[in-house]
Amino acid sequence: MEFSCKDFKVGKCEGEKLVDGETMPLVLQPPETNKRGMESLLLALKNNKEWFEQMIIKNSAVLLRGFDINNAEDFNDIIETCGWEDIRYVGPAPRTQIYKRVWTANEGPLSEFIYYHHEMVLIKEYPKKVILFCEIPPPEGGETPFVPSFRVTERMLEEFPEVVKEIEEKGLKYSFTARSTQNDTSSMRGRGWEDAFGTSDRQEAEKRAKALGMEIEWLPNNGAKTILVPRRLTQVFEGRKGRRMWFNTVVGMYGKELSSAMMADGTEIPEKVVKRCEEIIEEESIQFKWEKGDVVFLDNLALLHGRRPSLPPRRVLVATCK
């Protein structure tokens, strides 16, 4: 679908890239200076719902910039106008609900790098869209880099075809440990299992974990270890040119203090393969500097995303949608 919409004009941002003929991110701005307000934006989104969603799928990332979007209430109005169904976050990151469908992004220390990932990639049901709103841009750093996932698959197949084939055939096994029942915001993976599963009852937590495709092993001092097996290395999703997405979190969980990633039969993935994959992901990354009022729509089926270390203050809010 070609770009054509009288209610938006195409802009540019520092850091955008042309990938396989697509501009990432596609920057959309008000068509005129008197159409910056929320009323004009919501009307434009309402009148162009199908087109706007196709732009997200086509370009993988769409950045709204130059509109007067000021707070969580405005951001929520945008999400609800788009009409996508909400999906509850399940994962290790501590988060707080701010307003209706709007949550804080990972509340872990701003000094830490949040590694690239597809949101909720390990869960049976994951969001199709991750939408981020910049309420307070950081003075330095704090970008949200993203990576076209198919490019990682292409390059890993070029360099390690046999290892990729073996992992695809065997599948993946992950484990992750929540040290306690309570959230620990001093860690970017500090979410307690009670918050993660929405219950303090162990039997109910096991039931909910099973529904998400994972098992729980209870640890001393109220900790819990979740085990996920088998999981895919790559996936192909409808409407995305048959691209084979690197839809996993091998690099992010491999050999860490609280997590592990290996082949489903227990075979270790060669460290040199994981290290090279980490380099490829960084080489393929795209990022822009946050500006106040920015809203970026990420196709979660097509992009890995992360967070660069940042100086405070930085406040980026998030919504996840089916």
N, C-alpha and C positions, 0 to 999 in steps of 0.2 A: 504494500500500500504506500503510495507516494504521499509526502507531506503536503497537505492542503487544508487549511482551516483559517477562516477569517477572524476567529476569536483568539488566536495566538500568533505570535511571530517568532521565528527561529532566531535565537541568539547564539553567543559563543561563550565559553569559559576557558580559563587557563587550565591546561592539563587534559582537555578532551582529546580523544584519539579516534581515528578512522580504523575500524576493525571489520574486515571482510565486507566493506562497502557501507558499514553502519557507523554513525557518529555516536560515541559513548562518552559522556551522557548527551542526549538530545536536550538542548536548553530551550525552554519555552517561556516567552515573556509577554507582557501585555501588548496588544496590538497598537494601543495609543496610551499616552500618559494619563488620560482621564479614565482609564479602565484598569487601574492598579488595585482598586478596592475589592474587598471580600465579596460584595454583592455581584460585581461584574465577573469575578473569578468563578464563583459558585454557579452562576448562570452559564458561563462558558463550559464548565465541566458537565453540567446537567444536559446541555444541548449537544454535547459531543462525546457521550460516554463510550460508545463502541469504538469510535476513532481513537480516543485517548488510550483505551486499553490496547488497541492494536499498535500504537506507538511504543508502549511499554514493551510489548512482546517483540516488535521489530528491532528496536534499538537497545533493549535490555535495561537501559537506565534513562529516565526522563527527569530533568531538573526544572522545577518551576522557580523562576527567579525574577525579582522586581515587583512582586505583588505585596500588598500590605497585609502580610500574615504575621500576627503579633504574639499569639499565645496558644495554649493547649486547646482552648475552646474553638478558636479559628481552625486549628489543625483537625480537630474532631469533625467540624462541619465539612471540611474537604473530604475526609474519609467517608462520612455518611452520604454525602452527595454522590460520590463515585459508586456507592451501592454494593460494594463487595462485602461478603459475609466475614465476620470476625473469627479469628482462631486464637485460642488461648495459648500463650507461650509456655512451653515445657523445655527446661534446660537448666544448666548450672549457673547462669548469670543472675545475680540479685537485681530485682527490678521492683518498682513501686508504681501502682496505678495513680495517675495524675487527674484524669478527667475522662469518664466514660471509656472510650476505646483507646485512650492515649496513656502510654506508660513511659517511664524513664527507660533509656537504653541502659546497657550494662553499667551498674553503679560501682564497679571495681575501680581501683586507683587510676587516675588519669595518667600517671607516670608509666603505666604498663601498656604494652602493645597487645591488642586483642587480635588473635590470629584469624586469617581468612577462613570463612566457613559459609556454607549454605545454611540458612536459618532452620533449625530443628531437623537437620538432615538425617539424624538417627531415628526419628520417630516415624511411625507408619503414616501419619497425616501431618504434612508440613505446609506452611503457607506458600502461596504462589507469589505473593507480593510482600516485600518489606518496605515500609514507607517511613522516612526519617524527616524530622522537622528541626531546624536549627533556631532555637530561641535565643541562645547566647553563644555567639561564635568565639572560639578560643583565640587568645592573643598570639599564640604560636603553636604549630602542630595541630593535632586533633583531627586530621582529615579522616574521612571514611573511604579508604581505597577499595576498589572492587576489581574483579578479574573475570574476563570472559572464560567460563569454565571449559568450553569446547577446545580452546587453545591449549589448555593444560593437557587434555587427553591427547590431542594431536602430537604434541611434543614428547609426551611420555611414550607414546607408541613408536615414535621415531627412534628414541634412545633406548628403551627397555621393552621391546615387544614381547619377549618371552615371559618376563616378570608380570607384565600387565595381563597377559593371557592366563597365567597361573592363578593370579588373584581373582580374575573374573570367574574362572572355573570353580575355585574353592569358596569364594566369598570372603567376607571380612568378619572379624570378631573384635568388639570393643568392650572396654570396661571403664567405669568412672566411679570415683568414690566421693560421697558426700560425708564429710567428717562428723557432722552432727545434725540435730533437728533444726537448729536455728541458722539464719542467714549470717554470713560474715562478709561485710562490705569492704574489708581490708584485702579481699581476694576477688579477682575477676571471675573465679569459679567457686565462689563461696556460698552458693545457695544451699540452704538446708533441705533435707528430704521432705520435711513436713510441708514447706512452702511449694516445693517442686510438684508434689502429688496432691496438694490441697487437703491433707488430712493428717491427723496425729495417730491414727489407728494403723498398726502395722499390717493387719490382714487386709484392710481396705487399700493401703498403699500397694501391697502385692497385687491385688486385683487390678488396680488402675495401671500399674506398671505392665502387667501382662497384656492389657488392652492396647498398650502403646508398643508392644513387641519387645519387652525386656523382662529380665528376671532380677530379683533383689536378693542379695546375700547380706544378712545383718551382721554388723561388726560390733566389737566392744565399744563402750562409752557412746552409745546411741548413733553410731555411724552406719552408713548403708553403702553397699557396693552394687551398682547396677551392671548387668552383663547383657550385651546385645549381640545376637548371632542368629543367622547369617545376615550380612548386609552387602549391598551391591557396591562395586567400585565405580561404575559409570552407569548413566541412564540416558535414554533418548525420550524426549517429551514432544507431544504433538504440537504442531504449529511452529516449530523452531528449526526448520530446514533440515531435519534429520540429524542434527548435531549431537554428538556423543559427549554428554556433560561429565566432568570429573566430580561426580556427586557423592563425595565422601569427606571424611575428616581425618584421614590417615596422618597427615603432617601435624595437624593440631593436637592429636591425642597420642601419637607415637612416643613411647618411652618417657612420658612425663610423670611427675610425682603422684598425681591423682588419677592418671588415666593410662590406657594402653591401647594399641592397635596392632593386630596381627592377622594372619590368614585364619579362616574359620576352623581349620584342623589343628591350629596351634603352631603352624610353621611361622617363623619370624620373617618379616619383610626385611630384606637387606638394608642396612642403615644408609649405605651410599645411594640407594634408590630414593629413600625418603629425603635425604639431604638435597639431592639433585632436584627432586620435585619441589622442594621449598624454594630453591633458586629460580626455577621456571615460573612458579606462581608470582614471585616478586617481580621478575622481569616482565611479566604480562600485565602488571597492575596499572590501574588508571586512578587518578585522584584529582580533586579540585579543592580549592580553599572555601571553607564554609563562609557564607555571608548571612547576616541576620534575616530571617524570614524565608530562607531557602527550604524547599520541600523536594526531596528526591525519592522517586519511585523506582525500586529495584525489582527486576524479575528474578525471584529467588530460585527459579528453576534453571536460570542461565548464568547467574553471577555468584561467585564467592565474594564476601565483603569482610572488612575488618575495621580496626580503629588504630590510628597512629597515636603514640604518646603525645600528651598535651600539657601545656601550662594552663592552670585555672584562670578564670572560670570558663567552663564549657558546659552547655546544657543542650543536648540533643534528645528529642523525644521520639518515640517509635510507635507504630501500629503495625500489626501483622494481619493479613487478610487471605481468605481462601481464593 
